[in-house]
Amino acid sequence: MATLTLKNIPDDLYERLRERAALHRRSINGEMIHCLEQALQPRRLTPEDRLQRIRSLRPAIDPQAVTHEDLVAAIDEGRP
């Protein structure tokens, strides 16, 4: 195992880490290791999982929010 020392952690970030550690009943060091593991572990989703995630988000999307004209303008933006 390796040892890592963090310096110059902003006060608000340290406070949030401390609060998360208390919430999860971990030491600050344990919470930091957990956060790093979550951030750095590859997340492999099966196509079925990805499709389920898309389907769960679909009801929150307003179908009128983006028009066909908006899409065409976005595609054409930046073209000579």
A tleap script that builds the chain and sets N, CA, C and O, in Angstrom:
source leaprc.protein.ff14SB
mol = sequence {
  NMET ALA THR LEU THR LEU LYS ASN ILE PRO
  ASP ASP LEU TYR GLU ARG LEU ARG GLU ARG
  ALA ALA LEU HIE ARG ARG SER ILE ASN GLY
  GLU MET ILE HIE CYS LEU GLU GLN ALA LEU
  GLN PRO ARG ARG LEU THR PRO GLU ASP ARG
  LEU GLN ARG ILE ARG SER LEU ARG PRO ALA
  ILE ASP PRO GLN ALA VAL THR HIE GLU ASP
  LEU VAL ALA ALA ILE ASP GLU GLY ARG CPRO
}
set mol.1.N position { 0.842 -1.187 0.000 }
set mol.1.CA position { 0.000 0.000 0.000 }
set mol.1.C position { 0.876 1.236 0.000 }
set mol.1.O position { 1.992 1.231 0.520 }
set mol.2.N position { 0.361 2.268 -0.580 }
set mol.2.CA position { 1.079 3.531 -0.667 }
set mol.2.C position { 0.461 4.543 0.281 }
set mol.2.O position { -0.668 4.384 0.745 }
set mol.3.N position { 1.220 5.573 0.551 }
set mol.3.CA position { 0.743 6.682 1.389 }
set mol.3.C position { 0.649 7.916 0.509 }
set mol.3.O position { 1.549 8.190 -0.285 }
set mol.4.N position { -0.434 8.656 0.649 }
set mol.4.CA position { -0.670 9.862 -0.127 }
set mol.4.C position { -0.968 11.000 0.832 }
set mol.4.O position { -1.785 10.853 1.741 }
set mol.5.N position { -0.317 12.124 0.634 }
set mol.5.CA position { -0.571 13.309 1.451 }
set mol.5.C position { -1.179 14.373 0.563 }
set mol.5.O position { -0.634 14.683 -0.497 }
set mol.6.N position { -2.288 14.931 0.975 }
set mol.6.CA position { -2.932 16.016 0.229 }
set mol.6.C position { -2.653 17.331 0.940 }
set mol.6.O position { -2.757 17.424 2.163 }
set mol.7.N position { -2.301 18.338 0.166 }
set mol.7.CA position { -2.016 19.655 0.726 }
set mol.7.C position { -2.926 20.689 0.085 }
set mol.7.O position { -3.419 20.507 -1.028 }
set mol.8.N position { -3.134 21.762 0.802 }
set mol.8.CA position { -3.884 22.919 0.289 }
set mol.8.C position { -5.304 22.570 -0.147 }
set mol.8.O position { -5.788 23.072 -1.162 }
set mol.9.N position { -5.959 21.722 0.611 }
set mol.9.CA position { -7.355 21.375 0.330 }
set mol.9.C position { -8.215 22.575 0.731 }
set mol.9.O position { -8.125 23.033 1.870 }
set mol.10.N position { -9.036 23.089 -0.168 }
set mol.10.CA position { -9.910 24.210 0.200 }
set mol.10.C position { -10.799 23.831 1.379 }
set mol.10.O position { -11.259 22.694 1.486 }
set mol.11.N position { -11.030 24.790 2.253 }
set mol.11.CA position { -11.802 24.539 3.468 }
set mol.11.C position { -13.179 23.958 3.179 }
set mol.11.O position { -13.618 23.034 3.863 }
set mol.12.N position { -13.868 24.497 2.164 }
set mol.12.CA position { -15.217 24.006 1.872 }
set mol.12.C position { -15.186 22.563 1.361 }
set mol.12.O position { -16.086 21.781 1.671 }
set mol.13.N position { -14.171 22.206 0.590 }
set mol.13.CA position { -14.044 20.836 0.108 }
set mol.13.C position { -13.752 19.883 1.266 }
set mol.13.O position { -14.320 18.793 1.334 }
set mol.14.N position { -12.885 20.285 2.157 }
set mol.14.CA position { -12.565 19.464 3.321 }
set mol.14.C position { -13.812 19.267 4.189 }
set mol.14.O position { -14.054 18.172 4.698 }
set mol.15.N position { -14.589 20.318 4.352 }
set mol.15.CA position { -15.804 20.228 5.174 }
set mol.15.C position { -16.800 19.255 4.550 }
set mol.15.O position { -17.417 18.461 5.261 }
set mol.16.N position { -16.961 19.307 3.233 }
set mol.16.CA position { -17.872 18.374 2.567 }
set mol.16.C position { -17.382 16.942 2.710 }
set mol.16.O position { -18.178 16.026 2.914 }
set mol.17.N position { -16.074 16.750 2.602 }
set mol.17.CA position { -15.504 15.417 2.781 }
set mol.17.C position { -15.737 14.918 4.207 }
set mol.17.O position { -16.084 13.756 4.417 }
set mol.18.N position { -15.546 15.794 5.170 }
set mol.18.CA position { -15.754 15.440 6.570 }
set mol.18.C position { -17.212 15.060 6.814 }
set mol.18.O position { -17.491 14.086 7.513 }
set mol.19.N position { -18.145 15.827 6.241 }
set mol.19.CA position { -19.567 15.534 6.404 }
set mol.19.C position { -19.938 14.196 5.754 }
set mol.19.O position { -20.700 13.417 6.326 }
set mol.20.N position { -19.399 13.931 4.562 }
set mol.20.CA position { -19.673 12.639 3.898 }
set mol.20.C position { -19.125 11.481 4.704 }
set mol.20.O position { -19.765 10.436 4.825 }
set mol.21.N position { -17.927 11.671 5.260 }
set mol.21.CA position { -17.313 10.619 6.073 }
set mol.21.C position { -18.202 10.309 7.271 }
set mol.21.O position { -18.428 9.142 7.590 }
set mol.22.N position { -18.702 11.340 7.931 }
set mol.22.CA position { -19.565 11.127 9.093 }
set mol.22.C position { -20.866 10.435 8.669 }
set mol.22.O position { -21.345 9.526 9.347 }
set mol.23.N position { -21.426 10.871 7.550 }
set mol.23.CA position { -22.670 10.286 7.049 }
set mol.23.C position { -22.509 8.789 6.773 }
set mol.23.O position { -23.416 8.001 7.045 }
set mol.24.N position { -21.366 8.407 6.238 }
set mol.24.CA position { -21.121 7.009 5.879 }
set mol.24.C position { -20.378 6.241 6.973 }
set mol.24.O position { -19.976 5.093 6.783 }
set mol.25.N position { -20.208 6.894 8.111 }
set mol.25.CA position { -19.526 6.275 9.260 }
set mol.25.C position { -18.135 5.776 8.888 }
set mol.25.O position { -17.746 4.653 9.208 }
set mol.26.N position { -17.397 6.651 8.200 }
set mol.26.CA position { -16.030 6.352 7.804 }
set mol.26.C position { -15.113 7.431 8.356 }
set mol.26.O position { -15.556 8.527 8.700 }
set mol.27.N position { -13.843 7.108 8.434 }
set mol.27.CA position { -12.849 8.138 8.727 }
set mol.27.C position { -12.724 9.016 7.481 }
set mol.27.O position { -13.181 8.641 6.402 }
set mol.28.N position { -12.116 10.159 7.636 }
set mol.28.CA position { -11.903 11.023 6.476 }
set mol.28.C position { -11.019 10.292 5.463 }
set mol.28.O position { -11.269 10.360 4.259 }
set mol.29.N position { -10.000 9.603 5.940 }
set mol.29.CA position { -9.139 8.834 5.052 }
set mol.29.C position { -9.943 7.758 4.309 }
set mol.29.O position { -9.786 7.592 3.100 }
set mol.30.N position { -10.792 7.039 5.022 }
set mol.30.CA position { -11.616 6.008 4.403 }
set mol.30.C position { -12.561 6.575 3.367 }
set mol.30.O position { -12.770 5.973 2.314 }
set mol.31.N position { -13.135 7.734 3.660 }
set mol.31.CA position { -14.042 8.374 2.703 }
set mol.31.C position { -13.283 8.823 1.464 }
set mol.31.O position { -13.787 8.699 0.347 }
set mol.32.N position { -12.079 9.341 1.652 }
set mol.32.CA position { -11.268 9.779 0.518 }
set mol.32.C position { -10.917 8.595 -0.378 }
set mol.32.O position { -10.978 8.703 -1.603 }
set mol.33.N position { -10.552 7.474 0.225 }
set mol.33.CA position { -10.254 6.269 -0.559 }
set mol.33.C position { -11.500 5.831 -1.327 }
set mol.33.O position { -11.413 5.473 -2.502 }
set mol.34.N position { -12.660 5.857 -0.664 }
set mol.34.CA position { -13.908 5.476 -1.329 }
set mol.34.C position { -14.188 6.412 -2.516 }
set mol.34.O position { -14.546 5.949 -3.599 }
set mol.35.N position { -14.028 7.705 -2.315 }
set mol.35.CA position { -14.261 8.675 -3.400 }
set mol.35.C position { -13.318 8.424 -4.570 }
set mol.35.O position { -13.738 8.464 -5.726 }
set mol.36.N position { -12.056 8.169 -4.279 }
set mol.36.CA position { -11.096 7.892 -5.346 }
set mol.36.C position { -11.455 6.609 -6.084 }
set mol.36.O position { -11.374 6.558 -7.311 }
set mol.37.N position { -11.850 5.575 -5.350 }
set mol.37.CA position { -12.241 4.322 -5.996 }
set mol.37.C position { -13.424 4.544 -6.925 }
set mol.37.O position { -13.438 4.044 -8.050 }
set mol.38.N position { -14.414 5.290 -6.458 }
set mol.38.CA position { -15.600 5.545 -7.277 }
set mol.38.C position { -15.259 6.353 -8.520 }
set mol.38.O position { -15.796 6.101 -9.599 }
set mol.39.N position { -14.369 7.321 -8.368 }
set mol.39.CA position { -14.014 8.190 -9.490 }
set mol.39.C position { -13.121 7.496 -10.510 }
set mol.39.O position { -13.186 7.801 -11.701 }
set mol.40.N position { -12.295 6.575 -10.057 }
set mol.40.CA position { -11.282 6.007 -10.942 }
set mol.40.C position { -11.589 4.610 -11.458 }
set mol.40.O position { -10.915 4.139 -12.374 }
set mol.41.N position { -12.581 3.936 -10.902 }
set mol.41.CA position { -12.927 2.607 -11.398 }
set mol.41.C position { -13.677 2.741 -12.721 }
set mol.41.O position { -14.589 3.559 -12.846 }
set mol.42.N position { -13.287 1.932 -13.705 }
set mol.42.CA position { -14.021 1.986 -14.965 }
set mol.42.C position { -15.457 1.509 -14.754 }
set mol.42.O position { -15.716 0.563 -14.011 }
set mol.43.N position { -16.358 2.178 -15.415 }
set mol.43.CA position { -17.769 1.796 -15.314 }
set mol.43.C position { -18.194 1.194 -16.634 }
set mol.43.O position { -18.310 1.890 -17.643 }
set mol.44.N position { -18.419 -0.068 -16.619 }
set mol.44.CA position { -18.858 -0.770 -17.820 }
set mol.44.C position { -20.353 -1.015 -17.714 }
set mol.44.O position { -20.826 -1.715 -16.819 }
set mol.45.N position { -21.075 -0.428 -18.635 }
set mol.45.CA position { -22.514 -0.641 -18.671 }
set mol.45.C position { -22.840 -1.578 -19.827 }
set mol.45.O position { -22.284 -1.466 -20.919 }
set mol.46.N position { -23.732 -2.481 -19.564 }
set mol.46.CA position { -24.201 -3.329 -20.647 }
set mol.46.C position { -25.117 -2.479 -21.525 }
set mol.46.O position { -25.644 -1.465 -21.068 }
set mol.47.N position { -25.307 -2.876 -22.760 }
set mol.47.CA position { -26.248 -2.128 -23.601 }
set mol.47.C position { -27.641 -2.034 -22.971 }
set mol.47.O position { -28.324 -1.020 -23.110 }
set mol.48.N position { -28.054 -3.097 -22.279 }
set mol.48.CA position { -29.366 -3.078 -21.633 }
set mol.48.C position { -29.417 -2.037 -20.508 }
set mol.48.O position { -30.407 -1.322 -20.356 }
set mol.49.N position { -28.327 -1.964 -19.717 }
set mol.49.CA position { -28.268 -0.967 -18.645 }
set mol.49.C position { -28.300 0.446 -19.212 }
set mol.49.O position { -28.991 1.319 -18.687 }
set mol.50.N position { -27.551 0.664 -20.281 }
set mol.50.CA position { -27.508 1.992 -20.909 }
set mol.50.C position { -28.894 2.366 -21.447 }
set mol.50.O position { -29.350 3.496 -21.268 }
set mol.51.N position { -29.558 1.413 -22.105 }
set mol.51.CA position { -30.893 1.665 -22.646 }
set mol.51.C position { -31.880 1.963 -21.522 }
set mol.51.O position { -32.719 2.853 -21.659 }
set mol.52.N position { -31.792 1.232 -20.419 }
set mol.52.CA position { -32.678 1.481 -19.280 }
set mol.52.C position { -32.461 2.888 -18.729 }
set mol.52.O position { -33.419 3.576 -18.375 }
set mol.53.N position { -31.201 3.312 -18.657 }
set mol.53.CA position { -30.879 4.662 -18.171 }
set mol.53.C position { -31.478 5.717 -19.096 }
set mol.53.O position { -32.039 6.707 -18.626 }
set mol.54.N position { -31.364 5.514 -20.393 }
set mol.54.CA position { -31.938 6.442 -21.365 }
set mol.54.C position { -33.456 6.499 -21.208 }
set mol.54.O position { -34.047 7.579 -21.206 }
set mol.55.N position { -34.075 5.338 -21.077 }
set mol.55.CA position { -35.533 5.296 -20.924 }
set mol.55.C position { -35.988 5.973 -19.635 }
set mol.55.O position { -37.059 6.579 -19.599 }
set mol.56.N position { -35.182 5.874 -18.575 }
set mol.56.CA position { -35.563 6.517 -17.314 }
set mol.56.C position { -35.449 8.032 -17.405 }
set mol.56.O position { -36.146 8.746 -16.685 }
set mol.57.N position { -34.581 8.532 -18.279 }
set mol.57.CA position { -34.409 9.977 -18.432 }
set mol.57.C position { -35.434 10.590 -19.386 }
set mol.57.O position { -35.762 11.772 -19.280 }
set mol.58.N position { -35.928 9.789 -20.303 }
set mol.58.CA position { -36.814 10.290 -21.351 }
set mol.58.C position { -38.031 11.078 -20.826 }
set mol.58.O position { -38.341 12.128 -21.390 }
set mol.59.N position { -38.733 10.622 -19.775 }
set mol.59.CA position { -39.913 11.381 -19.330 }
set mol.59.C position { -39.598 12.802 -18.851 }
set mol.59.O position { -40.478 13.662 -18.851 }
set mol.60.N position { -38.371 13.047 -18.450 }
set mol.60.CA position { -38.011 14.374 -17.950 }
set mol.60.C position { -37.674 15.358 -19.070 }
set mol.60.O position { -37.469 16.545 -18.815 }
set mol.61.N position { -37.617 14.868 -20.302 }
set mol.61.CA position { -37.240 15.725 -21.431 }
set mol.61.C position { -38.491 16.271 -22.097 }
set mol.61.O position { -39.395 15.523 -22.469 }
set mol.62.N position { -38.525 17.581 -22.239 }
set mol.62.CA position { -39.646 18.245 -22.901 }
set mol.62.C position { -39.459 18.096 -24.414 }
set mol.62.O position { -38.493 18.628 -24.962 }
set mol.63.N position { -40.359 17.387 -25.100 }
set mol.63.CA position { -40.178 17.175 -26.537 }
set mol.63.C position { -40.266 18.469 -27.353 }
set mol.63.O position { -39.826 18.507 -28.501 }
set mol.64.N position { -40.827 19.516 -26.770 }
set mol.64.CA position { -40.942 20.783 -27.465 }
set mol.64.C position { -39.737 21.700 -27.218 }
set mol.64.O position { -39.658 22.792 -27.780 }
set mol.65.N position { -38.814 21.254 -26.383 }
set mol.65.CA position { -37.682 22.102 -26.007 }
set mol.65.C position { -36.747 22.379 -27.180 }
set mol.65.O position { -36.187 23.471 -27.284 }
set mol.66.N position { -36.578 21.407 -28.055 }
set mol.66.CA position { -35.696 21.572 -29.209 }
set mol.66.C position { -36.484 21.235 -30.461 }
set mol.66.O position { -37.060 20.153 -30.581 }
set mol.67.N position { -36.499 22.170 -31.381 }
set mol.67.CA position { -37.236 21.962 -32.633 }
set mol.67.C position { -36.294 21.421 -33.703 }
set mol.67.O position { -35.073 21.414 -33.546 }
set mol.68.N position { -36.897 20.974 -34.783 }
set mol.68.CA position { -36.101 20.516 -35.929 }
set mol.68.C position { -35.208 21.643 -36.438 }
set mol.68.O position { -34.058 21.413 -36.812 }
set mol.69.N position { -35.740 22.852 -36.448 }
set mol.69.CA position { -34.967 24.012 -36.912 }
set mol.69.C position { -33.769 24.259 -35.995 }
set mol.69.O position { -32.691 24.621 -36.467 }
set mol.70.N position { -33.952 24.065 -34.687 }
set mol.70.CA position { -32.843 24.213 -33.741 }
set mol.70.C position { -31.732 23.214 -34.064 }
set mol.70.O position { -30.549 23.552 -34.042 }
set mol.71.N position { -32.134 21.982 -34.364 }
set mol.71.CA position { -31.151 20.946 -34.681 }
set mol.71.C position { -30.405 21.271 -35.975 }
set mol.71.O position { -29.185 21.125 -36.039 }
set mol.72.N position { -31.127 21.707 -36.998 }
set mol.72.CA position { -30.488 22.058 -38.252 }
set mol.72.C position { -29.527 23.214 -38.054 }
set mol.72.O position { -28.419 23.191 -38.590 }
set mol.73.N position { -29.929 24.227 -37.293 }
set mol.73.CA position { -29.057 25.368 -37.019 }
set mol.73.C position { -27.801 24.942 -36.264 }
set mol.73.O position { -26.708 25.431 -36.550 }
set mol.74.N position { -27.953 24.036 -35.304 }
set mol.74.CA position { -26.804 23.558 -34.534 }
set mol.74.C position { -25.849 22.772 -35.434 }
set mol.74.O position { -24.631 22.896 -35.305 }
set mol.75.N position { -26.399 21.963 -36.344 }
set mol.75.CA position { -25.561 21.196 -37.259 }
set mol.75.C position { -24.824 22.123 -38.213 }
set mol.75.O position { -23.646 21.920 -38.509 }
set mol.76.N position { -25.528 23.141 -38.689 }
set mol.76.CA position { -24.936 24.067 -39.661 }
set mol.76.C position { -23.982 25.079 -39.027 }
set mol.76.O position { -23.179 25.697 -39.727 }
set mol.77.N position { -24.066 25.250 -37.724 }
set mol.77.CA position { -23.239 26.245 -37.049 }
set mol.77.C position { -21.758 25.926 -37.245 }
set mol.77.O position { -21.306 24.811 -36.984 }
set mol.78.N position { -21.034 26.907 -37.700 }
set mol.78.CA position { -19.604 26.725 -37.882 }
set mol.78.C position { -19.208 26.162 -39.226 }
set mol.78.O position { -18.021 26.054 -39.534 }
set mol.79.N position { -20.183 25.806 -40.023 }
set mol.79.CA position { -19.848 25.309 -41.363 }
set mol.79.C position { -19.603 26.511 -42.283 }
set mol.79.O position { -20.283 27.531 -42.179 }
set mol.80.N position { -18.618 26.377 -43.189 }
set mol.80.CA position { -18.347 27.502 -44.129 }
set mol.80.C position { -19.429 27.637 -45.159 }
set mol.80.O position { -19.360 28.520 -46.014 }
savepdb mol mol.pdb
quit
